[in-house]
Amino acid sequence: MNPPRYTLPAIALHWAQAIIVLWLLWLGWTMTDLPKGAERSAAYALHKSLGLLTLLLVLLRLGWRQRHPAPPSVVGAWPERLARLTHYLLYAFLLLAPLAGYLASSFTPYAIKLFGLEIPKAGWPDESLNALFKQIHQIAVWGGAGLIALHLLGAAKHIVQRDGMLRRMLPG
């Protein structure tokens, strides 16, 4: 069976975002254990830049998706509803986590840089607002990690079933 496929730009954006988000999760969970110094500062700077890139990519993906809807699904009604809900929640995570991270960084005395280029902050030094947005960021990330695990379980299900659904999002 060959279900209808996503467009090539949608496939490229999906896999680019997947790689960046996995890198962000790994970096976010390891950078806090680094001793204070240049290596830790570089890890945080990279994490912030990749987070901002994630926000830009998801906005691009949502814009693309508006003009190029997902191909029709060929699975049953309840699996389709679960998949659709998971995808909506994944998009919410991809928006909320980097936005909360950006806002947390906006309420520190430090500049925010996108790969070395300083960008405007949305706030001023304020420890309580920084802590609030940092907590929202962490909750969103843990929830997003769970959603990613659910997404991967769904992909594994399609591999086991050999129903061709994965070909919709694979290049080539």
ABEGO torsion letter per residue (X at the ends): XBBBBBBAAAAAAAAAAAAAAAAAAAAAAAAAABBBEAAAAAAAAAAAAAAAAAAAAAAAAAAAAAABBBBBBABBAAAAAAAAAAAAAAAAAAAAAAAAAAAAAAABABBBBBGGBBBBBABBBBAAAAAAAAAAAAAAAAAAAAAAAAAAAAAAAAAAAGAGAAAAABBX
